[in-house]
Amino acid sequence: MPQSITRPPSNYPQTDSSVGPASLRERFAATRHLTEALLEPLSEADATIQSMEDASPAKWHAAHTTWFWETFLLRDNLPGYRLYDESWPFLFNSYYESEGSRIARRQRGLVTRPTLAEVLEWRRHVNEAMETLLGDDSLADLIELGIAHEEQHIELLLTDIKHAFSKNPLGPAMWDRREDERPAQVDGWISHPGGIARIGNQSSGFAFDNEGPAHRSLLEPFALSRRLVTNGEWDEFIADGGYRDHRLWLSDAWAWLDRCNVSAPLYWRGDEHFTHTGWQVRDPDAPVAHISYYEADAFASWAGCRLPTEFEWEAVARGQDKPDSEQRFDASAGNQLDKAAPPRPVGTGELFGDVWQFTRSAYLPYPRFKSAEGAVGEYNGKFMAGQWVLKGASCATVRGHSRSSYRNFFYPQQRWQFTGLRLAKDI
């Protein structure tokens, strides 16, 4: 069955399909290029708009990632380097308290100056200055973090601009439609006997601090669905009164439904949904997306199942990881947005690559977790309260960015990201 997907910009960065870049230098360049390619279809107004506090303007993402390189790499490690503009850190610092005061998040859309062209010129300046540091082995770990950080903001840029465009009554498209075949999902369950599982990052490759330390987790026997919950199944949930049955919902969730008047996933309208190609008819066989933790939990209860824990999900997914040497960097995330089953990140199997999958695990530190020293220690640890872990990557995730130990996290009411669910059950 043909499925509408997005068409990427004509100069979308591509990498060889069989071998990875030889150096951090090439990965740095590909990541920076990808951010800029995604900005090409946008007008100045498109790049400046902020549609809600959870989202940020596309221009801000382009500037913030540049601030990160300038602040944590160039300013601190390149002798004689001077800030491009000393007033801009106030505008483009995100949440680093140790880096001083900053504009309130809700006001990022008010920053009409610098212009997008000026931000792009700043990016070119920083890219050139970084050439001196990219070959410094002592900075390799920090550069890896910077690349992973920008990859995260590439995904946020895509989801944030989708939300902004959805608010326009004209339903504008970021890219043109094209037709492609959507591989069918595989039915059935993956059974796990339980026991002691090794959880967390266990490779020598890059991982965020919240992916460790590796530790043991005791699992009871369970089964994990081979496929994601689909739009068609969600239609059945709605038709059966799922959004009106208080017995399915957590207390906070039921109050949220009433307060926010929620009765369907975000971006649904009749039999259509909003995509990066504008309003399109929903494919009933495509994985449902843009749901909250509250909705995922209620659906699982309605289906007579539950959400998996992050440890269960990882125990199954770990067998699908490949060694670091077999993975490659593929900066082609955006060319599959809103497709039901986009190509999965290299080195992963059937659990990855369509939507981020909610788990029933609270986002908490692993045993013996310690935040990194310095300002980068604010990266993950300070957010370990009130949020829920998601696993698996989405169609907007830069290829190669995710892995079985990756821990994405959002608040239970948030749903503007490509978030869905995979069911679990006890056996």
N, C-alpha and C positions, 0 to 999 in steps of 0.2 A: 504494500500500500504506500503510495507516494506521500511524503511528509514535507511540509513547508519548513524551510530553515533559512538562516540568514546568509547573505552573500557578503564576504569580507571585503575590505578596501582592496583596490587593485594591487597595491604595493605591500600587501600583508606579509610580514616577515615569515619565511619558511626556513626550515633546516633540513639537512639530509635525513632520510627516513631510516638509515641503517647505522650511522655512526654519530656519536655525540661530538660537540665542540671539544677542541683540544685543550682549551684553557678557560679560566674564569673571564678572561678578556672577551672572548667570543660570546659567552653567556651574558655578560654585562651588556654588551652592545645589542644583542638580540632582544633582551628584556626592555632596554630603553627604547629601542626602535618600535617594539610592539605597543608600548604606551602611546607613542606619538602617532602610529598608524590608526589606532582606535579614535584619536581625536579628529582625524581628517574629515569625517562626514559631518562634524559639528560646527555650527555657527558660533560666533562669540556669545550670543545669548544662550544657546544650548549648553555651552561649556561653563556658564556662570550660574545657571539656575540651581537652586537647592529646594527640592520638593517637600522635604520633611527633615526633622532633626537627625534621624538615623542615617540619612544619606548626606553625601557631600558633593559639591559641584565637580564636574570632570576636570575643570581647570585646577581646582584645589588638589585633586589627586596627583596631577602632573607636577604641581609645585611642591607638594608635601614630600613626594618621593625624592625630588631633587634636594629639598632641605635635608632629608635624611643623609644623603651622600655627602653633602657639603658639611653638615654638622659633625657627623660621627667618623667620617673618613678624612675629608680634606682639611677642615679646620684643625683637627687634633693630630694629624699625621703628616701633612705636607708643609714643610718649613716655608715660611714666608707667605702662605696663602692668606688672602684677605677675602672676607665675605663679599659676595657679588652686590648685595644691598643690605646694609645692617638693619633696616627696618622690616625686612621680609620675614625673619624668623618669628616675629610676633604673629604674623598672618598664617604661617604654614606649619608651626609646631602643632602636633595633634594633642597629646596628653602627657608629655614628658615634663613633669613638675620640676625636675632638676635642671631643665633648660629654660626656666623662667616663665613669665606671664605669656598669655596667648589670647587670641580672640576667642570668644565663646563659640562652641560648635554650631549652635543654632544660627549664628550670624555669618557663617562662611559664604552664604549666597549673596551677602551684601558687598563682597569684595569685588567691585567692578574693575579696580586697578590694583596691581598691574594687569594689563591685557593678556589675552592668551598668547599673542605674538611675543610679548615681553617674557612670559614664562618659558616659551619655547627657546628663546634666545638664552635665557639663564640655563636651561637644560643643556644646550650646546656648549656653553662655557664650562659647566661642571663636567660634562662628558670628556672634554679635552683635558681638563685638569686631572681627572681620574686616571688618565693613561699612565701617569708616572707611578701610581700606586698599585695598578692591577697586577704587576709582576712581583710584588712584595709578598713573599711567602708568610711573613709574620702577620700579615693582615688578611690572609685567606679566609679565616673563619668569619671575620667581620664583613668581608665582601660577600661571602655566601649568605649571611644574614640579610645584607642589603638587597641582594637579588631576590631572595625569598620574600622580603618585605614588599618589594615593588610588584612581584607576582600577585601577592594578596591584593594590592591596590588595583591591579588590572581587573581582577574579578569584581572588586567593589565599584570601580568605574563603570563596568558594564551593567551591573545590577542597579546602580544609582541612576544612570541615564535612562534605563528602561522605566524606572518608577517616574521619573520626571516627564518622559514622553507620554506615559499613560494618563497623566493629568491634563493633557492637551485634548480638548474636544475633537480636534481633527484626527487624532490617533496617528501621528506621524511615524514613518518608518525610518530606522537608522540605516538599514540596508534593504536591497531588493530581495524578493523571494526567489527561491529556486527549488526544484523538486529533487528529492533523493529517496532512496528506499530505506525504510526503518526496519532493521532486523527484529524479529519477534523475540519476546522474552521467553525464557525457559521456565516452565512450571515445576513445582515440586519443592522439596525441603532438603536442606543440608543438615544432617543430624550430627550432633557432637556428644560424645559420651560423658563429658564433664571431666573433672580432675583439676590438677594444678596447671595453670597456663602461665607462661612467661609473657608479661605485658610491658609495653614501652619500647622505645628505640633500642635496638640491639645491633645496629650496623655501625660502620666507621664513617658513613656518609653524614651529610648535614641533617640535622633535626632541630626543631625548636626546643627551647628549654622545658616547655610543659610536656614534652613527649618522654621525659625521663624523671628520675632514674628508672631503669628496667626493674621490675619487681614481680612477685608471684601473686596470682589471684586464683582463688578456689571457685570453680564453676560446677554447678549442678547440671545434669544432663538436659539438653535443650535442642531445639531445631530452629534454623534460620531460613526464611523463605528465599528461594532462588531468584525471585523477581520482586520488583517494586510494585507498590499499589498503584493502580492506573486511574486515569480520568474516568473511565467507565465505571469502575468500582466506586469511585467517589460520588458519581451521579446516583448510584444505588443507595449510598449512605444518605444523601440529601433527600431522595424520594421516600426513604423509610423514616423520615423525620429525625435524622441524626442530630441536626442542629437544634432540635426542639425538645430532646429527651434529656432531662437533667441528670438522669441516672448514669449517663455515659461520661459526664464531665466532672473534672475536679472543681472544687468550690471556687477557687480563684478564676478558673477558666469560664465557669458559668457566669460569674460577674463580668468578666471581660466580654463575653458574647453579648450580654445585655447592654453594657456600656458603649461598645463599639459597633453594635448592630451588625454583627458578622453572621453570614448565612451561606458562605461559599468561599473557596480559596481566593486569594488575592488575584486580581486581573481577570476574573470570570465575569462574563456578561451573556446571559442566555446560553447558547451553545458555542459561544466564541470565547477566546481569551486573548489578552494583549501580549504581543511578542515584539522583538526587535524589528520585525517586518510589519508592524502595525497589528490591527485586529484580524485574527484568523480563526477559522472553524477549528474547534478542539478535536484532536484525534483521541477516541475513547481508549485506544490501546497504548497510548503514551503514558509514561509515569506522571502522576499528579505532582505538581510543583507549587511553590509559594504558599505553603501551609505553615502554621505555627506549631510549636510543641503541644499546645493545648489541643489543637485539632488532631494532630497525629495520635495523641494518647486516647482521645475520644473514639477515633476510628478503630484503633486497635481493640478497645473494649467492645465496640459494636460487632467487630469481626470475631469475637471470642478468642482473641489472642492478646499479645502485649508487645511493647517495644523491647528490643534487645538491650542489654547493658552494653556499654562501650567495650567491656572486656570480652563478652561473648562475640561481639562483632569482630573484634581484632583477632581473637583466637581462630575464627574461621578464615578471615582475610589473610592472615599471615602466610598461609600456604600458597597464596596467589602472588606474593611479592617476588620480584627477581633481584639478584644481587645488583649492587650499584653499578658494576661493570657492564651489565646488560641493559641499563636504562640509558635513554637519550633525552636531550632537551628538545622539545618541539613547541615553538611559540606560535601555535595555531589555534588557540582556545576559541576565539570568537567566531570562527567559520562554522561552528556547529550549534550555535545558541538556539534554544527552543526546539531542537530536534529531539525526538523521543529517545533515541539510543545513539548518542554521538560516539565517535571513536574513543575508547577508554585510554586513560593515561598509560603510557608504555610501562611495562613491568607489573601490570595489575590485571586482574581477571574480572569476573562477572559482577563483583560487588561494587565496582568503582565506575565513576565517570558520568552518570546521568544527573542525579540530584544528590545534594548532601542529605544524609539520612539521620533523622533524630534517633537518639538512644534515650533510655530512661535514666542515664547516669548524670548526676550533677557534676558540673565542672569544678573539680577540686584538685589540690596538689597531690601528686603521687607520694608514697612514703619516701622520706629523705630528700624531698625536693628543696632546692635552694635557688633563689633568684640570682641571676648573674650580677657581677659587680658593675657599678657605674650606672649611667643612664639607661643602657640597654636592658638592665634588670627590671625596668618598668614595662617591658614588652608584653609579658603574659601574666605573671604571677599576681599582679594587682587586680586582675579581673576575675579571680577565682571565688565568686560569690553570686548566687542567684541566677546562674546561667546553666545551660544544658549542652552536653557534648553531642556533636554531629560527626559522622564518619563518611568517608568514601569519595569525596570530590564531586563536582558538578560539571555540567556542560560549559560553564563559564570559567572553570579552573584551568590555568595554564598547564599544559600537558607536562607530566613529570613532577608536578608540584606536590602531589599527595602521595601517601603511602599508608600502610596498615596502622602505623602508630600515630598518624596525624590526628590532632584533636582540634577540630573547629568548635566554636561555641557561640551561642546566641541566647538572648533572653526569651522566655517562653512565649511571649506575645508577638515576637518579630517574625515576619514572613516575606519580606521583600527580596530575600535571597532565594536561590534555586534550592528550596528545601522540600524534601518528601519523606517517605518512610518505607521501611521493609519490616515485615512482621516477624515475630518470634513466638515460640510456644514452649512450654515445659513438656518433657517426655519422661 
